[in-house]
Amino acid sequence: MPNNIQLDSNGNLRHFLTVEGLKRQTLTDILDLAESFATVDAQSVKKVPLLRGKTIANLFFESSTRTRTTFELAAKRLSADVLNINIQTSATSKGESLLDMLHNLEAMHCDMFVVRHADSGAAHFIARHVAPHVSVVNAGDGRHAHPTQGMLDMFTIRRHKGPDFGALRVAIVGDIMHSRVARSQIHALNILGVGELRAVAPKTLVPPEAGALGVHVFHDMARGLKDVDVVIMLRLQRERMQGALIPSGSEFYQLYGLDANMLAHARPDVIVMHPGPINRGIEIDSAVADGEQSVILEQVSNGIAVRMAVMSMCLGRAPDAGEGA
Ligand code: CP
C-alpha cells in the first residue's frame, strides 16, 4: 500500500495510517512531541488549546478499551470537540454505506476520523475518500497495522532505555502472525535502528515476511529471551485464526507463557510489555504482568501523550517539541 497518501506536499503528516515507510525523523518528532505532552498529564488542568475549534470523530467498528478511550482523552486534552459514534446504533444499521456516513460527518465539519476496523486496509480506503481538510488516524485495521500503539510502545521503551535503540535487543513473543501491533512495532523498531529484533513463537504463528523484515526467529522461548532488554508479549488472537494453529491454551502456556522462571533468561533490567488486552495464564503469569518489571499500565498512560502528538501533527497544530506544549 502506498505510504505517501499519509504525507502532504511538504512531507508533513496528514494522515497516520501505518508506520511503514516513514522516516526516522518523523518517528522521533512524534516521540519528542509526546514527551512534551506527557507533562500535561501531571498538571492539575490537563488541557492545552492546540485543537480548540477542531472536531474529531471516533469510529470504532471493532471493540476497544484502551485505544478508544485514550484517543478520546487525548482529543479532549487538546481541547477538541469529540464525537464517539456508536456504530451499532448509527444509520449504517439501516443500510447506509460507510462512505455516506463519512460524508455526512464531513458535512458536520469533522476534521479528523479515528478509525478502527476489522478489515485490513480500511483506514487507507477511508483516507482516499475523505475531503481535503479531513485527516484519518488508523486505530487498528485487521491484522495490518496499529501505528499509534506501535509508537506508544516506542515511547515507553525510550523512556526506560534511552534514545539509542541500536543498543537494544527486543523480543516479541506469541501470536505475531495475526498481530497488527507486532507489525507496527517491527516497522517502528527497524526505522529507529534497533540492535536486534527477535520473534519468539511456534512456526504457525510467525508471519512469512519475518526474515525479510530482519527479525531473528526463535521457536525456543528460553533461547529467544536470552539477554534481551525488552520483552513484548502478545495475546493469542483466536478470533483471527482459521483452523487449529496451536495445540491448546495450556500447552501454549507451557511453551510460550511468560512466568518469572522464563523471564530470568532476559537481562536483569528487562522491561515487560503487552499491548493488552492481557490473558492471564494464557500468555503471561499474573506475577509477571503485575510485577516490578512490567510497564503494561505505563503503556496505557503513554498512549494519551502519543495520541495527542499524532493528532496535533496531522492537523498541522503541533508546536515545536522543544517549545513544550
Ligand atoms: N491495545 C489495544 O489496541 O487495546 P484495545 O483493543 O483495548 O484498544
Boltz pocket constraint, residues with backbone or C-beta under 6 A from the ligand:
constraints:
  - pocket:
      binder: B
      contacts: [[A, 63], [A, 64], [A, 65], [A, 66], [A, 67], [A, 68], [A, 139], [A, 140], [A, 146], [A, 149], [A, 275], [A, 276], [A, 277]]
      max_distance: 6.0
